[in-house]
């Protein structure tokens, strides 16, 4: 049986990072989102951080409307806080991905600790789900985290691929790949849809598709960085072609 086409979500956070470095309105993340969709992205991801270091509330307003007009999903990455829950419930994006967040981190450093924090996370998942928002949890590829994600009522897990992408020793990479594959298989058995993301590039993104349960990859920093050299349209089309070939 032919495998279902794996979706590509494009994170446009770092277009906002460049804009905010100087202030003003250029480059516009919404324009990047439009270009990404035109180039073949299946959806847009944006992380509204508590400190608003890149994406802003105004960006979410515009991106929500843009994705609805285009009939494409907006995946809102968010911390598990009352403020972010209120924002998500107000905008009701297609999906909300709950992620860990520390003010002092440069980028997301690991998966959300769901196991052991079910009491805090379950009401947030329930509120989002009741509002018609699909809930994803960004987690480490571990048995405990996958089980906890299912227990709190999430529909999706996004496996953190950052460790795999940063390892250089082939033997270490193989071990991490097996962890990812095992977590994906476990999630699928528990009825969770499986996504993956963080640190993926032209080499590692296709490698993830050797895991049959993965239905979506979310990629941001690499594509925005690559667009400096070849343009956003070309970068996304090349990624889409690499995924399709895999």
C-alpha positions, 0 to 999 in steps of 0.5 A: 500500500502506498504511503500517505504523503507526509505533510510539511509545516513551515515555521516562520518565527525567524522571519520575525526575529530578523524584523525585530532585530531592527524594529519596524515591519520588514521582513513581514512574517505574513508575507513569508507565510504566503510565500511558504504556502505558495511553494508547497507548505501544507501549513504554517507554524508560529511560536508566540513566546511569553517574551514576544522575542519574535512572533507577536500578538499582532502577527498571530492576528494576521496569520490566523486570518491568512491561514483561514483564507487559504484554507491551510492550518495554523499550528500555534506553538505555545507554553502551558500558561493561562495567558497562552491558553486564553490567546489560543482560545480567542483565535482557535487555530487549527492546532496548538502545540504545547512546548516547554519554554524558558526565558533564558533559552535561545531556542526550545531545548527539549521536549515538554515534560508531560509525565509527572505534570499531568495534573497541570497539562490535562485541563489545558488540553481539555480546554483546547480540545473542547474549543475545536483546537487539535492538541499536539505535545512536543515531547522527547521520544520516550515511552513515559512521555508518549504514554503521558501524552495519550493519558492527558488527551492529546491527539498528536505528539511531535517528537523532538528530533534535535538530538538526532540532528546534532549528533555526529557519530553514526553509532550514536545517531542510530541509537537515537533513530531507534528511540524515535522509531520506537516512540513513533510506533508506540504513539501510533498504537495508542491512537496518537498521530505522529509529527516530528521536528527541530533541527531538520535539514535536507539530509535529516528530514528525509531520514525521518521518513523512514519511520512509517508512522510520521505524518508531518514534519515541522521545519523552520530555522533551517528553511529561513536560513537557507532562504538567505542563499537561495530564496524561500520559495526554492528552499521549501520546494527543495525540501518538499522534493527531498521529502517526496523522494524519500 
